[in-house]
Structure formats: C-alpha cells, structure tokens
C-alpha cells in the first residue's frame, strides 16, 4: 500500500466518522450552505424494536470510551451506468474530540483482474480501475481536501456549532457512533441482522442535508466491540454506490499507524507544492466569529469544482448544476446502444473535477434515441 505523506490541518467530517466520513467532508461543506431549516430533522417519532433500542444504547456507550481510533480501509466505488468498479485502500486516524485524517490510494490493478460485481444483464464483471489518490484531514477548525494526483487542495472552515462533540452532525457519523437520540432523529432505522457474528443496521436519512449525500446507508457493527467493520452508501439516484470495509481497527492506542508514519503533526499540512482551488473563506476561528457579519473576510476565489454528471439523466443533471449556480446547455450526441442510456449524459465540458465560476455554462452531451432523427 502506497501512502502519501501529506500533512494537513482540518476538522469536521473527519471527526464525526473517524474514517469514511472524512471522505465526504467536501459534501458537508455544501450542506453547510443550506438554510438551517433544511438541516433540521423533522419531528417524526419512529417506534423502534427493543433489540434495536438496546443496540443504539450500547453503540453510544462504547463510542463514548474512544479517545483515539485508527485502522486500515478498502474503498470500492461502483458506477452502474458504465459498469465500472474503482478500488482504493488506505488508513484512517481519529483523535477525540475533532481531529482526523484519512489517506486514500488507488490500488494497482493487475492485468486480467476482474471486478467483483457482475452485470446481471450480460453476466460480465465490471471493469476494474484504480480509485483517486486523496487525503482528508480536519484539525477542529478547518477541513482540507487534498487531490494528490492534481497536487491541489481546498479549504473549508467549520462553524462553531459543528465543532468538538457536535462533529457528529457531519454527513457520515456512523464510523464513530452517535447518541441514540440523535440517531433516531436523523434516520429511519431498520435492524436487518442481529446475531453474535454481526449487526446490520439500515439507515435512511430524514434530513435533506443528509439525503443530498446518500439515499441509504448500511452499517455492519462488530457485536463485541461495536466498531464498524463495513459501511455501504447508496448514492442519490441509485446508480452509484460505495463500500468501505475496515480491518486492523484499534481504539485508544498510544502510538499507532499515523504517529509511526509521520514525524511531524499529521494534522498540520505542508502544502507548499500544492495549488489552492475552490471557494476560499477566512479561517472560521473564534476571532472571526466576534467580528460583525459585514466585516467578514471576503471570498478570495469564486471558482468551484464541476461535479461529475456522466451517467445521469439530463433532467437531474441540469437540476443539480443549476442549483449550484451553473448554466447548462444540452447537446444531442451519439445514438444510445441500450434504451436505458437514452437522454443520459456521456460527456461534459468542463470535464468533471475542473474548476468553473458560478454562472458559467456546463455543456452536456446526451445519448439520443436511435429510432428518432438526430437534430
């Protein structure tokens, strides 16, 4: 496993999930921009079975004992439209109350290797590809999202109300647990498996901010430790999913993986050779909070990463891009080889991950119906 020693500072999502949550910290930053009402859980009281109530209490109790948590992870991303499976691996590290780090490295794919997932229509395995090389870190006040391949990074300040113990308000708190009351307020919960070998809980978000990141999550807990062994995230739309599996997970180890790998503080970044991208806001420290709103530091850049719309139907793609402040233009492209691909995006400009300003036009090329005349 090749791990890249990028030292960074940040904090938010990393702490709330101690592992996979760190991968989604940029999504959390988008959720922060919503109105408070969109972040509040509706007052829906779900009556849970006694067994699940007891599990939530134990999960909360065991999580409260953790001062540090670390381990290794494997991430597999499935793109069902194009039958692609991306594999990555890495390490994660958490320090209470709100520091965390995760390193993600795309796996080396051997020639002839086949994906684990099989296309039910063709019987063929998905095409294997390495995942992206990334690093996420939070230091309690900011989140740093680092793209190792592009040698670039983004910075997101963390509001005071989301710091410290409230870090669990992030988009993926499952890896570190959460108070039972909070879990019931934020999710519709179903206990699917409960035996001495594993506990499987399905969670569907009640809040729009959570639902923007995933439509459903499934968490596998070790009944002996109440630490997660795997998390499945089903993305909105159902055409993509991500699975995180964890091994060698250790709690409260005095000197673990991260401290052995890095001689300096792993939560302090050395970004001298990295390019700053995205929306930049002044550090969200207490000293800034005391200033009047009109005196807040201005945005230094107004560019944003263009999301990947490839594989989406054009209506949902346009809706998401316009919600982010972009203009859209749709172009007729090649005839679809399969009916399910008609009017789905297969190419976009700017390309996914490129930077663009709000108001800029994103061009979407669609597969067309082969039975109709191409305009």
C-alpha positions as CSV (number, residue, x, y, z in Angstrom):
1,X,0.0,0.0,0.0
2,X,1.5,3.3,-1.0
3,X,0.6,6.2,1.3
4,X,1.5,9.7,0.5
5,X,2.8,11.7,3.5
6,X,0.8,14.9,3.0
7,X,0.4,16.6,6.4
8,X,-2.7,18.7,6.7
9,X,-4.9,20.6,9.2
10,X,-8.7,20.4,9.2
11,X,-11.7,19.3,11.1
12,X,-15.3,18.4,10.7
13,X,-16.4,15.4,8.8
14,X,-13.2,13.6,9.8
15,X,-14.1,13.5,13.4
16,X,-17.7,12.6,13.0
17,X,-16.9,9.5,11.1
18,X,-13.4,8.8,12.1
19,X,-12.8,7.2,8.8
20,X,-15.2,7.2,5.8
21,X,-16.8,10.4,6.9
22,X,-13.5,12.1,6.1
23,X,-14.0,11.2,2.5
24,X,-17.2,13.2,2.4
25,X,-16.1,16.4,4.1
26,X,-16.5,18.5,0.9
27,X,-20.1,17.4,0.7
28,X,-20.6,18.5,4.3
29,X,-19.3,21.9,3.3
30,X,-22.0,22.2,0.7
31,X,-24.6,21.2,3.2
32,X,-23.4,24.0,5.5
33,X,-24.5,26.5,2.9
34,X,-28.2,25.4,3.2
35,X,-30.7,27.2,5.3
36,X,-30.9,26.0,8.9
37,X,-34.4,24.6,8.4
38,X,-33.0,22.2,5.7
39,X,-30.6,20.8,8.3
40,X,-33.1,20.2,11.0
41,X,-34.6,16.8,11.4
42,X,-38.4,16.7,11.1
43,X,-40.2,15.8,14.2
44,X,-41.0,12.2,13.3
45,X,-41.0,9.7,16.1
46,X,-40.1,6.2,15.0
47,X,-41.0,3.4,17.2
48,X,-38.1,1.0,17.2
49,X,-38.0,-2.6,18.3
50,X,-36.5,-3.2,21.8
51,X,-33.5,-5.0,20.3
52,X,-32.5,-2.0,18.1
53,X,-33.0,0.4,21.0
54,X,-30.6,-1.7,23.1
55,X,-28.0,-1.8,20.3
56,X,-28.2,2.0,19.9
57,X,-27.6,2.5,23.6
58,X,-24.6,0.1,23.6
59,X,-23.2,1.7,20.5
60,X,-23.4,5.1,22.2
61,X,-21.8,3.8,25.4
62,X,-18.9,2.1,23.6
63,X,-18.3,5.1,21.3
64,X,-18.0,7.4,24.4
65,X,-15.0,5.4,25.6
66,X,-12.9,6.0,22.4
67,X,-10.2,8.7,22.7
68,X,-8.3,7.5,19.5
69,X,-9.3,5.2,16.7
70,X,-7.3,4.0,13.8
71,X,-7.1,1.3,11.2
72,X,-6.9,0.4,7.5
73,X,-9.7,0.6,5.0
74,X,-10.6,-0.5,1.5
75,X,-13.0,1.6,-0.6
76,X,-14.8,0.2,-3.6
77,X,-16.9,2.5,-5.8
78,X,-19.5,1.1,-8.2
79,X,-20.7,3.0,-11.2
80,X,-23.6,1.0,-12.5
81,X,-24.3,3.0,-15.7
82,X,-20.8,2.3,-17.2
83,X,-20.2,-0.9,-15.3
84,X,-17.0,0.4,-13.6
85,X,-15.6,-0.7,-10.3
86,X,-12.9,1.5,-8.7
87,X,-10.7,0.2,-5.9
88,X,-8.7,2.1,-3.3
89,X,-7.0,1.5,0.0
90,X,-5.5,3.5,2.9
91,X,-5.5,4.3,6.5
92,X,-7.6,6.4,8.9
93,X,-6.9,8.0,12.2
94,X,-9.1,9.9,14.7
95,X,-8.3,11.8,17.9
96,X,-11.1,13.0,20.2
97,X,-12.9,15.3,20.0
98,X,-12.5,16.6,16.5
99,X,-9.2,15.6,14.7
100,X,-9.0,13.1,12.0
101,X,-7.2,12.0,8.9
102,X,-7.7,9.6,6.0
103,X,-5.3,8.7,3.2
104,X,-6.7,7.0,0.1
105,X,-4.6,5.5,-2.6
106,X,-5.8,3.9,-5.8
107,X,-5.0,0.2,-6.0
108,X,-2.7,-1.2,-8.6
109,X,-4.9,-3.2,-11.0
110,X,-3.2,-6.3,-12.3
111,X,-3.6,-7.2,-16.0
112,X,-6.6,-9.5,-16.4
113,X,-8.0,-8.7,-13.0
114,X,-11.8,-8.7,-12.9
115,X,-14.3,-6.7,-10.8
116,X,-16.2,-8.3,-8.0
117,X,-19.6,-7.0,-9.2
118,X,-21.3,-8.8,-12.1
119,X,-23.6,-7.1,-14.7
120,X,-26.8,-9.2,-14.3
121,X,-27.8,-8.5,-18.0
122,X,-24.5,-9.6,-19.6
123,X,-23.0,-11.8,-16.9
124,X,-19.8,-9.9,-17.3
125,X,-17.8,-8.5,-14.4
126,X,-17.4,-4.7,-14.0
127,X,-14.3,-3.1,-15.5
128,X,-11.7,-2.6,-12.8
129,X,-9.9,0.8,-12.3
130,X,-7.9,2.4,-9.6
131,X,-9.6,5.0,-7.4
132,X,-8.3,8.5,-7.0
133,X,-5.4,9.4,-4.7
134,X,-6.8,11.7,-2.0
135,X,-6.2,12.9,1.6
136,X,-8.6,14.5,4.0
137,X,-7.8,16.0,7.4
138,X,-9.6,18.0,10.0
139,X,-8.0,19.9,12.8
140,X,-11.1,21.1,14.6
141,X,-11.5,24.4,12.8
142,X,-11.0,23.6,9.1
143,X,-11.2,20.8,6.6
144,X,-8.5,20.3,4.0
145,X,-9.5,18.2,0.9
146,X,-6.3,17.3,-1.0
147,X,-6.2,15.9,-4.5
148,X,-2.9,14.1,-4.7
149,X,-3.0,13.5,-8.4
150,X,-3.6,17.1,-9.3
151,X,-1.4,18.4,-6.4
152,X,-4.3,20.7,-5.4
153,X,-6.4,21.3,-2.3
154,X,-9.5,23.0,-1.0
155,X,-10.2,24.5,2.4
156,X,-13.5,24.7,4.3
157,X,-14.0,26.4,7.6
158,X,-16.1,24.7,10.3
159,X,-18.8,26.7,12.0
160,X,-18.6,26.8,15.8
161,X,-21.7,24.8,16.3
162,X,-20.3,21.9,14.4
163,X,-17.0,21.7,16.3
164,X,-16.0,19.4,19.2
165,X,-18.5,16.8,20.3
166,X,-21.0,18.2,17.8
167,X,-18.8,17.0,15.0
168,X,-21.2,14.1,14.7
169,X,-23.5,16.4,12.9
170,X,-21.4,15.7,9.8
171,X,-22.8,13.7,6.9
172,X,-21.4,10.3,7.9
173,X,-21.1,9.8,11.6
174,X,-21.6,6.0,11.5
175,X,-18.0,5.0,12.0
176,X,-17.8,6.7,15.3
177,X,-21.3,6.1,16.5
178,X,-23.7,8.8,17.9
179,X,-26.1,9.3,20.7
180,X,-29.1,7.1,20.4
181,X,-31.5,10.1,20.5
182,X,-29.6,11.8,17.6
183,X,-29.7,8.6,15.5
184,X,-33.4,8.3,15.8
185,X,-33.9,12.0,15.0
186,X,-31.8,11.9,11.8
187,X,-32.6,8.5,10.4
188,X,-35.3,5.9,9.7
189,X,-33.6,2.8,11.2
190,X,-34.1,-0.9,10.5
191,X,-32.3,-3.7,12.2
192,X,-31.7,-6.3,9.4
193,X,-29.3,-8.7,11.1
194,X,-28.6,-9.2,14.8
195,X,-26.6,-12.3,15.7
196,X,-23.3,-13.0,17.6
197,X,-21.3,-12.5,14.4
198,X,-22.6,-9.2,13.2
199,X,-25.2,-6.4,13.5
200,X,-26.5,-4.9,10.3
201,X,-28.4,-1.6,10.5
202,X,-30.1,0.1,7.6
203,X,-30.4,3.9,7.8
204,X,-32.4,6.3,5.6
205,X,-31.9,10.0,6.2
206,X,-34.7,12.2,7.3
207,X,-32.9,15.5,6.7
208,X,-32.3,17.0,3.3
209,X,-28.7,17.7,4.0
210,X,-28.0,14.0,4.7
211,X,-30.2,12.9,1.8
212,X,-28.1,15.0,-0.6
213,X,-25.1,12.8,0.2
214,X,-26.7,9.3,0.3
215,X,-30.2,7.9,-0.1
216,X,-29.5,4.9,2.2
217,X,-26.6,3.6,4.3
218,X,-26.0,0.2,5.8
219,X,-23.7,-0.2,8.7
220,X,-22.2,-3.5,9.9
221,X,-21.1,-3.5,13.5
222,X,-18.9,-5.9,15.4
223,X,-21.2,-7.1,18.4
224,X,-18.1,-7.5,20.6
225,X,-16.6,-4.0,20.1
226,X,-19.4,-2.0,18.5
227,X,-16.9,-0.8,16.0
228,X,-17.9,-0.8,12.3
229,X,-16.5,-3.4,10.0
230,X,-18.2,-2.1,6.9
231,X,-20.4,0.7,5.6
232,X,-22.4,0.8,2.3
233,X,-23.5,4.1,0.9
234,X,-26.1,4.2,-1.9
235,X,-25.8,7.5,-3.7
236,X,-28.9,9.6,-4.6
237,X,-30.4,8.2,-7.8
238,X,-29.3,4.7,-7.1
239,X,-26.8,4.4,-10.0
240,X,-23.7,4.6,-7.8
241,X,-22.7,3.1,-4.5
242,X,-19.6,3.0,-2.3
243,X,-18.5,0.3,0.1
244,X,-15.9,0.9,2.9
245,X,-14.5,-2.2,4.7
246,X,-12.3,-1.8,7.7
247,X,-9.6,-4.0,9.2
248,X,-7.0,-3.8,12.0
249,X,-9.2,-1.3,13.8
250,X,-7.7,-0.4,17.1
251,X,-9.0,2.0,19.8
252,X,-7.0,4.1,22.2
253,X,-3.6,3.0,21.1
254,X,-0.9,5.4,22.4
255,X,1.3,5.4,19.3
256,X,-0.4,3.9,16.2
257,X,-0.2,3.9,12.4
258,X,-0.2,7.6,11.8
259,X,2.3,8.5,14.5
260,X,4.7,5.9,13.1
261,X,4.4,7.2,9.6
262,X,4.7,10.9,10.3
263,X,7.4,12.5,12.4
264,X,5.5,15.9,12.5
265,X,2.0,16.5,13.5
266,X,-0.2,14.6,10.9
267,X,-2.9,17.2,11.3
268,X,-0.7,20.1,10.2
269,X,-0.4,20.3,6.4
270,X,2.7,21.0,4.3
271,X,1.1,22.3,1.1
272,X,4.0,24.4,-0.3
273,X,3.8,22.5,-3.6
274,X,0.0,22.3,-3.8
275,X,-2.3,24.6,-5.7
276,X,-5.2,26.2,-3.8
277,X,-8.6,25.8,-5.5
278,X,-12.3,26.3,-4.9
279,X,-14.1,28.8,-2.7
280,X,-11.7,30.2,0.0
281,X,-13.1,31.7,3.2
282,X,-11.2,33.1,6.1
283,X,-10.3,30.7,8.9
284,X,-13.5,30.1,10.9
285,X,-11.9,30.7,14.3
286,X,-13.4,32.3,17.3
287,X,-11.6,35.6,16.5
288,X,-13.6,35.8,13.2
289,X,-16.9,35.0,14.8
290,X,-16.6,38.1,17.0
291,X,-16.5,40.4,14.0
292,X,-19.7,41.8,12.6
293,X,-21.0,39.9,9.6
294,X,-20.3,42.8,7.2
295,X,-16.6,42.7,8.2
296,X,-16.2,39.0,7.4
297,X,-13.2,38.2,5.2
298,X,-14.3,38.3,1.5
299,X,-14.1,35.3,-0.7
300,X,-10.7,35.2,-2.3
301,X,-11.7,33.0,-5.2
302,X,-15.0,32.2,-6.7
303,X,-14.3,29.0,-8.6
304,X,-15.9,25.7,-7.8
305,X,-15.3,22.1,-8.9
306,X,-17.7,20.9,-11.5
307,X,-19.5,17.7,-10.4
308,X,-19.5,14.5,-12.5
309,X,-22.8,14.4,-14.4
310,X,-21.7,11.5,-16.6
311,X,-24.3,8.7,-16.3
312,X,-27.1,10.9,-15.0
313,X,-30.3,11.6,-17.0
314,X,-30.2,15.1,-18.4
315,X,-33.1,16.4,-16.2
316,X,-31.4,15.5,-12.9
317,X,-28.1,16.7,-14.2
318,X,-29.4,20.1,-15.2
319,X,-31.3,20.5,-11.9
320,X,-28.2,19.8,-9.8
321,X,-25.9,22.1,-11.9
322,X,-28.4,24.9,-11.9
323,X,-28.9,24.6,-8.1
324,X,-25.1,25.0,-7.8
325,X,-25.3,28.3,-9.8
326,X,-24.1,27.0,-13.2
327,X,-25.8,27.5,-16.6
328,X,-26.5,24.4,-18.7
329,X,-26.7,23.5,-22.4
330,X,-27.7,20.2,-23.7
331,X,-26.4,18.7,-27.0
332,X,-27.5,15.7,-29.0
333,X,-24.8,13.1,-29.2
334,X,-24.4,9.5,-30.4
335,X,-27.3,7.1,-30.6
336,X,-27.8,5.0,-27.5
337,X,-26.7,1.4,-27.7
338,X,-29.2,0.5,-25.0
339,X,-32.6,2.0,-24.3
340,X,-31.7,2.8,-20.7
341,X,-29.0,5.2,-21.9
342,X,-31.3,7.4,-23.9
343,X,-31.1,11.0,-22.8
344,X,-28.3,10.2,-20.3
345,X,-25.1,12.3,-20.2
346,X,-21.9,10.7,-21.6
347,X,-19.7,13.7,-22.0
348,X,-19.5,17.1,-20.4
349,X,-17.5,20.3,-20.7
350,X,-15.9,21.5,-18.4
351,X,-14.9,18.0,-17.5
352,X,-15.7,16.6,-14.0
353,X,-13.4,18.0,-11.3
354,X,-12.5,21.1,-13.4
355,X,-12.9,24.5,-11.8
356,X,-15.6,26.9,-13.0
357,X,-17.2,30.1,-11.9
358,X,-20.8,30.4,-10.9
359,X,-22.8,31.4,-13.9
360,X,-20.5,29.5,-16.3
361,X,-22.2,27.2,-18.8
362,X,-21.7,23.4,-18.4
363,X,-22.3,21.6,-21.8
364,X,-23.8,18.2,-21.6
365,X,-23.8,15.7,-24.5
366,X,-26.5,13.1,-24.4
367,X,-27.1,9.7,-26.0
368,X,-30.1,10.1,-28.3
369,X,-32.9,7.7,-29.3
370,X,-31.6,5.8,-32.3
371,X,-35.2,5.5,-33.6
372,X,-35.6,9.2,-34.0
373,X,-33.9,11.7,-36.3
374,X,-30.9,13.4,-34.9
375,X,-31.3,17.1,-34.8
